[in-house]
Amino acid sequence: MHVEPLEKLPRSVREFLSHYAMIVLSILTALALEQVALRLEHRHEGARAQEEIEQEIAGNRKAVEESLAITQANAKAWDALLERTIAETGDGQGTNASRVATLRDAQRLFRDALAPLKTTAWDAALSDHSVNYLDHALLTRYSEIYATQRFFSQAMWDTVRDSGLRNLSDITRTIYIDKADPGETVAVLNERVLVVHVLESHLRQLDSAFKGETEAPAAAVPASAASAASR
């Protein structure tokens, strides 16, 4: 900001006050215009961040819905496989060959669908501080959604990495040696069913978070799995 110096000293108090008022008015006007420009810029940055975040959340929500549908179908296939194996074991009709064949079917059912959830828009908004120009309620909602997303994403990856790989290892090992004990076969299938339903529960709760529901549904564990687990 540049203020021109007076060419000559004021001859009276009134003239001095007049010049002083003009200077103050000029400064205040400049500051007001600067604040208006900043506010417009901040509003634009906030609107851009909101649009990008909303698009990202919508994409993540769709990915969760797709993963949930695949996981639900997968859970039904595992439930049916476990129930059939329990029935054959209880009736004494199962043979080593039939159990190995069942485990081969189980090996082909490993198709966990973990949603590829993005955080690019949110991370960018945090980095350039455009989140500071969002409405507080909106910012709180976004923060909760991304925190929930991070929590369940990590939980699902941990479940697949730890339990899922162990289940697959147990099944393939039995197939390799071509010897399937009835109790061990039921146990490994039951554990896998429980893992799949844990993943389903995580996806349901994440889907509820995206939809803004306050209560997430509990995990639905089939009766056959619960019964086998208690043995």
Backbone torsions as a table, in degrees:
resi	resn	phi	psi	omega
1	MET	NA	132.6	-177.3
2	HIS	-120.8	130.1	178.5
3	VAL	-116.3	124.0	-179.7
4	GLU	-70.6	133.4	177.7
5	PRO	-71.5	155.8	179.3
6	LEU	-69.8	138.9	178.7
7	GLU	-73.7	-28.2	178.8
8	LYS	-149.0	155.3	-179.6
9	LEU	-67.3	144.9	177.5
10	PRO	-65.6	144.6	-176.7
11	ARG	-89.4	-11.3	-179.5
12	SER	-151.0	167.3	177.8
13	VAL	-63.5	-39.6	179.6
14	ARG	-60.8	-43.3	179.9
15	GLU	-65.8	-39.4	177.7
16	PHE	-62.2	-45.9	179.7
17	LEU	-64.1	-34.5	178.4
18	SER	-64.4	-47.2	177.5
19	HIS	-64.0	-40.7	-179.6
20	TYR	-62.6	-42.8	179.3
21	ALA	-63.6	-39.2	179.0
22	MET	-64.4	-41.0	179.7
23	ILE	-65.3	-47.2	-179.6
24	VAL	-62.1	-42.8	179.3
25	LEU	-61.8	-40.3	178.7
26	SER	-63.7	-43.4	179.9
27	ILE	-64.1	-46.8	-178.9
28	LEU	-62.6	-38.6	178.5
29	THR	-63.6	-44.5	179.5
30	ALA	-62.8	-43.2	178.9
31	LEU	-64.4	-40.5	179.4
32	ALA	-63.7	-43.8	178.4
33	LEU	-64.0	-38.4	178.0
34	GLU	-64.0	-41.8	179.0
35	GLN	-65.8	-38.3	177.8
36	VAL	-63.3	-43.9	179.3
37	ALA	-63.1	-42.4	178.8
38	LEU	-64.4	-41.4	-179.0
39	ARG	-64.8	-41.2	177.2
40	LEU	-63.9	-40.2	178.7
41	GLU	-65.6	-43.5	178.9
42	HIS	-64.9	-39.0	178.4
43	ARG	-64.0	-39.7	178.5
44	HIS	-65.4	-43.5	179.5
45	GLU	-64.7	-40.5	178.1
46	GLY	-64.9	-41.5	179.5
47	ALA	-65.3	-40.5	178.2
48	ARG	-63.9	-45.3	179.5
49	ALA	-62.2	-42.5	179.9
50	GLN	-61.6	-44.0	-179.4
51	GLU	-62.7	-45.5	-178.6
52	GLU	-66.4	-39.9	179.8
53	ILE	-67.9	-42.3	179.0
54	GLU	-61.4	-41.0	178.4
55	GLN	-64.0	-41.5	179.9
56	GLU	-65.7	-43.8	178.9
57	ILE	-62.8	-40.6	178.7
58	ALA	-62.4	-41.4	177.5
59	GLY	-65.0	-41.1	179.1
60	ASN	-66.3	-39.0	179.3
61	ARG	-63.6	-41.9	178.2
62	LYS	-63.5	-40.7	179.1
63	ALA	-62.9	-39.2	178.5
64	VAL	-66.4	-42.5	179.5
65	GLU	-61.5	-41.8	179.2
66	GLU	-66.5	-43.2	179.1
67	SER	-64.9	-37.7	179.6
68	LEU	-64.8	-41.6	179.6
69	ALA	-63.2	-42.7	178.4
70	ILE	-65.2	-42.9	-178.2
71	THR	-66.9	-37.1	178.1
72	GLN	-64.3	-42.5	177.1
73	ALA	-65.4	-39.2	178.3
74	ASN	-63.6	-41.7	-179.7
75	ALA	-62.7	-40.0	179.0
76	LYS	-62.7	-39.3	179.9
77	ALA	-66.2	-41.4	178.6
78	TRP	-68.1	-39.2	178.1
79	ASP	-59.4	-45.6	-178.5
80	ALA	-64.2	-40.0	-179.9
81	LEU	-65.0	-42.5	179.8
82	LEU	-66.7	-44.7	-179.4
83	GLU	-61.8	-40.6	179.0
84	ARG	-64.2	-42.2	-179.5
85	THR	-66.6	-40.9	178.4
86	ILE	-63.2	-41.1	-179.7
87	ALA	-64.6	-44.1	-179.9
88	GLU	-66.0	-38.3	179.5
89	THR	-68.3	-40.9	180.0
90	GLY	-67.3	-36.1	-179.5
91	ASP	-82.7	-11.1	-177.9
92	GLY	74.9	15.8	-177.8
93	GLN	-88.9	-16.9	-177.4
94	GLY	-72.1	145.2	176.5
95	THR	-120.4	170.2	178.1
96	ASN	-60.3	-41.8	-179.5
97	ALA	-64.2	-41.3	-179.1
98	SER	-68.1	-36.1	179.3
99	ARG	-69.9	-39.8	176.7
100	VAL	-63.9	-40.1	177.6
101	ALA	-63.2	-38.3	177.4
102	THR	-62.7	-41.6	179.7
103	LEU	-69.0	-30.6	174.7
104	ARG	-66.0	-39.6	175.3
105	ASP	-63.0	-40.9	179.9
106	ALA	-63.5	-38.2	180.0
107	GLN	-59.5	-34.3	-179.5
108	ARG	-78.6	-9.2	-179.7
109	LEU	-90.0	0.7	179.1
110	PHE	-77.5	91.7	-179.9
111	ARG	-141.3	52.8	-180.0
112	ASP	-59.3	132.2	-177.9
113	ALA	-112.5	93.1	177.6
114	LEU	-92.4	127.7	-176.2
115	ALA	-66.8	130.1	176.3
116	PRO	-79.1	88.6	-173.8
117	LEU	-87.3	130.6	-176.6
118	LYS	-99.1	153.3	176.4
119	THR	-133.7	14.5	-173.4
120	THR	-59.3	-48.7	-177.2
121	ALA	-64.5	-42.1	179.4
122	TRP	-65.2	-45.2	179.5
123	ASP	-62.5	-39.1	179.2
124	ALA	-66.6	-40.2	179.2
125	ALA	-65.0	-36.2	176.2
126	LEU	-69.1	-38.7	-176.3
127	SER	-67.7	-43.1	-178.6
128	ASP	-94.2	7.8	175.3
129	HIS	65.9	16.4	178.5
130	SER	-70.1	-15.2	175.8
131	VAL	-65.7	-21.6	179.9
132	ASN	-66.9	-16.5	-176.6
133	TYR	-104.2	12.8	176.6
134	LEU	-94.3	154.2	175.0
135	ASP	-60.1	142.5	-174.8
136	HIS	-60.5	-43.4	180.0
137	ALA	-63.4	-39.9	179.3
138	LEU	-66.8	-42.9	179.6
139	LEU	-62.9	-39.9	178.5
140	THR	-63.3	-42.3	179.4
141	ARG	-63.1	-45.9	179.2
142	TYR	-61.5	-44.4	-178.9
143	SER	-60.5	-41.8	179.5
144	GLU	-66.3	-41.5	-179.0
145	ILE	-63.3	-47.6	-177.7
146	TYR	-70.0	-33.3	176.6
147	ALA	-65.5	-43.8	177.6
148	THR	-64.1	-40.6	178.9
149	GLN	-60.7	-45.9	179.7
150	ARG	-63.6	-41.9	-177.8
151	PHE	-62.0	-51.6	-176.4
152	PHE	-72.6	-32.2	176.2
153	SER	-60.8	-47.1	179.2
154	GLN	-65.2	-40.5	179.2
155	ALA	-62.2	-41.3	-179.6
156	MET	-68.9	-41.7	178.3
157	TRP	-64.0	-40.1	177.8
158	ASP	-63.2	-40.6	-180.0
159	THR	-63.9	-45.9	-180.0
160	VAL	-66.7	-42.7	-178.2
161	ARG	-64.9	-43.9	-175.4
162	ASP	-85.5	-63.7	-175.2
163	SER	-76.3	-42.4	-176.9
164	GLY	-61.7	-46.6	179.5
165	LEU	-66.3	-35.9	178.1
166	ARG	-66.2	-41.9	177.3
167	ASN	-60.3	-46.1	-179.7
168	LEU	-63.2	-39.2	178.9
169	SER	-63.6	-42.7	180.0
170	ASP	-64.1	-41.1	-178.4
171	ILE	-68.7	-47.6	-178.4
172	THR	-66.5	-34.2	178.6
173	ARG	-62.5	-42.1	179.1
174	THR	-65.5	-38.2	178.8
175	ILE	-65.7	-40.9	-178.2
176	TYR	-62.8	-42.0	-178.3
177	ILE	-85.8	-7.3	176.3
178	ASP	56.9	41.0	178.9
179	LYS	-146.2	113.3	-174.8
180	ALA	-119.7	110.2	176.0
181	ASP	-72.4	139.2	-177.5
182	PRO	-57.3	-49.2	-178.4
183	GLY	-64.9	-42.4	179.9
184	GLU	-66.9	-35.8	178.7
185	THR	-63.4	-46.6	177.6
186	VAL	-62.6	-41.0	-177.2
187	ALA	-63.6	-45.5	-177.3
188	VAL	-70.0	-35.8	176.9
189	LEU	-67.9	-40.7	179.8
190	ASN	-63.0	-43.0	179.3
191	GLU	-62.7	-40.7	179.3
192	ARG	-65.7	-39.7	177.5
193	VAL	-60.5	-43.5	178.9
194	LEU	-62.5	-40.6	178.8
195	VAL	-62.4	-44.5	-179.5
196	VAL	-62.8	-38.9	179.9
197	HIS	-73.1	-28.4	173.0
198	VAL	-65.3	-43.9	177.0
199	LEU	-61.6	-41.3	178.2
200	GLU	-61.4	-41.6	179.2
201	SER	-63.5	-43.7	178.3
202	HIS	-59.3	-44.7	-179.0
203	LEU	-66.6	-36.9	177.5
204	ARG	-63.5	-44.8	-179.5
205	GLN	-67.0	-37.8	177.3
206	LEU	-67.3	-39.4	176.8
207	ASP	-62.8	-40.2	177.8
208	SER	-63.5	-38.6	179.1
209	ALA	-64.2	-41.4	178.9
210	PHE	-65.8	-32.9	-179.0
211	LYS	-84.9	-3.9	177.9
212	GLY	79.2	19.3	178.8
213	GLU	-79.7	141.1	-175.9
214	THR	-81.9	-28.0	-178.7
215	GLU	-119.0	125.7	178.7
216	ALA	-91.2	144.4	-180.0
217	PRO	-68.0	147.2	178.6
218	ALA	-77.5	161.4	179.9
219	ALA	-65.7	136.2	178.7
220	ALA	-100.1	107.2	179.7
221	VAL	-101.2	125.3	-177.8
222	PRO	-62.3	153.5	-177.0
223	ALA	-62.7	-36.1	-179.2
224	SER	-63.7	-40.0	179.6
225	ALA	-68.2	-43.1	180.0
226	ALA	-64.3	-38.9	-179.8
227	SER	-66.6	-43.0	-179.5
228	ALA	-66.7	-35.7	-178.2
229	ALA	-67.8	-28.3	-177.3
230	SER	-82.4	-5.4	-176.8
231	ARG	-81.7	NA	NA
